Amino acid sequence: MHVFVTGGTGLIGSAVVAELLGAGHTVLALARSDASAQAVETAGAKALRGDLADLNALRAGAADADGVIHLAFGNDFSSTEAFTKAIDEESAALVTLGEELLGSDRALVTVSGTPRASGRASTEADPVPTDGPVGGRGRTVMGILDLASRGVRSSAVRMPRTVHNQGNGGFAGVLTAVARQTGVSGYPGDGTQRWPAVHALDAAVLFRLALELAPAGTSWHAVADEGDAVRDIAAVIGRRLDLPVENVPEERFGALGPIFAADQPASSTHTRKALGWEPTHPGLLEDLENIQR
């Protein structure tokens, strides 16, 4: 397949591009800078200059593709306003990609987060939230899945709170960055809340499987670790950076604070059975041992 990928140079995206190429697919990846374009071409893919706000570039990329994988998302979480702007930008981009694929039966694989389920691990059958801090993103994903009735083989790969590789990435990466800035490996709440996690290389395999195999209108969980206690994550970070480990106000984490403080384990039992996906790379706590001072 010839695949158009947005966000192809990020932690997840670069792994997805490599996975696709390794499986014999060709890749055209959106690149918003010369450096990103060079990284894409070095990996063996072709680059299309533009960013997520460039709707004409998105149409051009999707027009000749056999399938699309959308991964790009703004990474400014400094304020609620910045987070909302990133969600709005992604929504417009996904609507554009979906419109380009209408009636073609081509694949559109998008990304969202695993939902919360009170008192248990969430499953693929649970709906994503359509209100609250990430409600806008949930509404957009539901709209993309609804394109199944309009000739788009749409699916969503739900990502856990931490997607990691060599100790970097995801919510745990934010904890590490804040620890470096403040001199304290902090965690919100009592630290018993659980975050699911997956290695980026394992997540990349699931994106490929969804592109190749997922029926229209389906959701999948890229979850390897069902839920690591945030206090345990902070403890490894503190030990690796030689910093004290303490409870801190959730406001320290900006717009992500309320999400950080929530218990949100997730399961991938259905995904593993239906798509034959099996994570093989290190879990989060083991991978965090790669953090360097």
C-alpha positions in Angstrom: 0.0 0.0 0.0 1.0 3.6 -0.5 0.4 5.3 2.8 0.1 9.0 3.7 1.3 9.7 7.3 0.9 12.9 9.4 3.2 13.3 12.3 5.7 10.9 10.8 8.8 12.3 12.6 7.6 12.2 16.2 8.3 9.5 18.7 5.4 7.3 17.5 5.4 8.5 13.9 9.0 7.7 13.2 8.4 4.2 14.5 5.3 3.8 12.4 7.1 5.0 9.2 9.9 2.5 9.8 7.3 -0.3 10.5 5.4 0.4 7.3 8.6 0.5 5.2 9.8 -2.7 6.8 6.5 -4.4 5.8 6.9 -3.4 2.2 4.6 -0.3 2.1 5.6 3.0 0.6 5.2 6.2 2.6 4.6 9.8 2.0 4.9 11.8 5.2 3.9 15.3 6.0 6.9 17.4 7.0 6.6 20.9 8.4 10.3 21.9 8.3 13.4 21.1 6.2 14.8 19.1 9.2 11.6 17.0 9.3 11.7 16.5 5.5 15.3 15.3 5.8 14.5 12.9 8.6 11.6 11.4 6.5 13.8 11.0 3.5 16.7 9.5 5.5 14.2 6.9 6.8 13.4 5.9 3.2 10.0 7.7 2.8 9.1 10.7 0.7 8.3 14.1 2.3 5.4 16.4 1.6 6.1 19.9 2.9 3.2 21.3 5.0 1.8 21.3 8.5 -1.5 20.2 10.1 -3.1 23.6 9.3 -2.3 23.3 5.6 -5.5 21.7 4.4 -4.5 21.8 0.8 -1.4 19.7 1.6 -3.5 17.2 3.5 -5.8 16.8 0.5 -2.9 16.3 -1.8 -1.3 13.7 0.4 -4.5 11.7 0.9 -5.6 12.0 -2.8 -3.2 9.3 -4.2 -2.8 7.2 -1.0 -4.2 3.7 -0.5 -4.5 4.6 3.2 -3.9 7.4 5.7 -2.5 7.2 9.2 -3.0 10.4 11.2 -0.6 11.0 14.1 0.2 14.7 14.2 -0.9 16.8 17.2 0.2 20.1 18.6 2.6 19.6 21.6 1.9 22.9 23.5 0.2 21.9 26.7 1.2 25.0 28.6 -2.4 26.3 28.9 -6.0 25.3 28.4 -6.1 27.7 25.5 -3.1 26.1 23.7 -4.5 22.6 24.2 -7.9 23.7 22.9 -6.2 25.2 19.8 -4.4 22.0 19.1 -7.6 20.0 19.3 -9.4 22.4 17.0 -6.5 22.2 14.5 -6.6 18.4 14.5 -10.3 18.4 14.1 -10.2 20.5 10.9 -7.3 18.3 9.6 -9.2 15.0 10.2 -12.4 16.4 8.6 -10.4 17.3 5.5 -8.7 13.9 5.3 -12.1 12.1 5.8 -13.7 14.2 3.0 -10.9 13.3 0.6 -11.5 9.5 1.2 -15.3 9.5 1.1 -16.7 6.6 -0.9 -13.3 5.1 -1.6 -13.2 2.3 1.0 -9.6 3.3 1.7 -8.3 3.2 5.3 -8.1 6.2 7.6 -6.4 5.3 10.9 -6.6 8.0 13.5 -5.3 8.3 17.1 -7.0 9.0 20.4 -6.5 8.2 24.0 -7.8 5.3 26.0 -11.0 6.2 28.0 -11.5 6.0 31.7 -13.9 3.4 33.2 -14.9 3.7 36.9 -13.4 1.0 39.1 -11.9 -1.1 36.2 -9.7 -1.1 33.2 -11.3 0.4 30.2 -11.8 -1.7 27.1 -12.2 -1.2 23.4 -16.0 -1.2 23.8 -16.0 1.8 26.1 -16.7 5.2 24.5 -14.1 8.0 24.4 -15.1 11.0 26.5 -16.9 13.7 24.5 -16.8 16.4 27.3 -14.2 17.6 29.7 -10.5 18.5 28.8 -10.3 16.1 25.9 -13.9 16.1 24.9 -13.3 17.9 21.6 -10.9 15.3 20.5 -13.3 12.5 21.4 -16.1 14.1 19.4 -13.8 14.4 16.3 -12.7 10.7 16.6 -16.3 9.6 16.8 -17.1 11.6 13.7 -14.3 9.9 11.9 -15.5 6.4 12.9 -19.0 7.4 11.7 -17.5 7.8 8.2 -17.6 4.0 8.0 -21.2 4.4 6.7 -19.9 6.7 3.9 -17.3 4.5 2.3 -14.2 5.1 4.5 -12.5 2.2 6.3 -12.0 4.4 9.4 -10.5 3.1 12.6 -9.0 4.5 15.8 -5.9 3.3 17.7 -6.3 4.5 21.3 -3.0 5.3 22.9 -2.3 5.0 26.6 -1.0 7.8 28.8 2.6 7.0 28.1 4.1 5.9 24.8 7.8 5.5 25.5 11.1 4.6 23.9 14.5 4.7 25.7 12.8 6.3 28.7 11.4 9.2 26.7 7.8 10.1 25.8 4.3 10.5 27.0 3.0 11.5 30.4 6.1 9.9 32.0 8.2 12.1 29.8 6.4 15.1 31.1 7.0 14.0 34.7 10.7 13.7 33.8 10.9 17.1 32.2 9.1 18.8 35.2 11.4 16.9 37.6 14.5 18.3 35.8 13.0 21.8 35.9 11.9 21.8 39.5 14.4 19.5 41.2 11.6 17.3 42.5 10.2 14.1 41.0 6.6 15.0 41.7 3.3 13.2 41.2 -0.2 14.6 41.6 -2.8 13.0 43.9 -1.8 10.1 46.2 0.2 8.4 43.5 -1.9 5.3 43.4 -3.6 6.3 40.2 -2.6 4.0 37.3 -1.5 5.0 33.8 -1.4 2.5 31.0 1.7 2.5 28.7 3.1 1.0 25.6 6.5 1.0 23.9 6.5 3.1 20.7 7.8 0.2 18.6 4.9 -2.0 19.8 2.4 0.8 19.0 3.8 1.1 15.5 3.0 -2.6 14.8 -0.6 -2.0 15.9 -1.0 1.0 13.6 0.2 -1.2 10.7 -2.2 -3.9 11.6 -5.1 -1.4 11.8 -4.2 -0.1 8.4 -4.1 -3.5 6.9 -6.8 -5.4 8.7 -9.2 -3.2 10.8 -12.9 -3.3 9.8 -14.5 0.1 9.3 -15.7 1.9 12.4 -13.6 0.0 14.9 -11.4 1.1 17.9 -8.3 -0.6 19.2 -6.2 -0.3 22.4 -2.4 0.0 22.1 -1.9 -1.0 25.7 1.0 -3.2 26.9 1.1 -2.2 30.6 -2.5 -2.1 31.9 -1.6 0.4 34.6 1.5 1.5 36.4 1.0 3.5 39.6 2.2 7.1 39.1 4.1 7.0 42.4 6.1 4.1 41.0 6.8 6.0 37.8 7.9 9.0 39.8 10.1 6.8 42.0 12.1 5.5 39.1 12.5 9.0 37.7 13.6 10.3 41.0 16.2 7.5 41.4 17.6 8.0 37.9 17.9 11.8 38.4 18.9 11.6 42.0 16.0 13.8 43.1 13.5 13.6 45.9 10.1 12.0 45.1 7.1 14.0 46.5 3.4 14.7 46.0 2.9 18.0 44.2 -0.2 20.0 43.3 -1.8 19.0 40.0 -1.6 22.6 38.9 2.2 22.1 38.4 1.3 20.1 35.2 -0.8 22.8 33.6 -3.7 21.8 31.5 -2.8 18.2 31.9 -3.1 18.3 35.7 -6.6 16.9 36.1 -5.9 14.1 33.6 -2.6 13.3 35.5 -4.5 12.9 38.8 -7.0 10.4 37.4 -6.9 6.6 37.7 -7.2 5.3 34.2 -6.0 1.7 33.6 -6.9 0.2 30.2 -7.0 -3.3 28.7 -6.1 -4.5 25.2 -7.5 -8.1 25.4 -9.8 -7.7 22.4 -7.1 -6.0 20.3 -4.6 -8.8 20.9 -7.2 -11.5 20.0 -8.7 -9.8 17.0 -5.6 -8.4 15.3 -3.0 -10.8 16.6 -1.1 -7.9 18.2 1.4 -8.9 20.9 3.8 -6.4 22.6 7.4 -7.6 22.8 9.4 -4.6 23.9 10.2 -3.4 27.5 7.5 -2.2 29.8 7.5 1.4 31.1 9.2 0.9 34.4 12.0 -1.1 32.8 12.4 1.4 30.0 12.6 4.4 32.4 15.9 2.9 33.6 17.3 4.4 30.4 16.8 8.0 31.8 20.1 9.8 32.0 20.9 12.6 34.4 
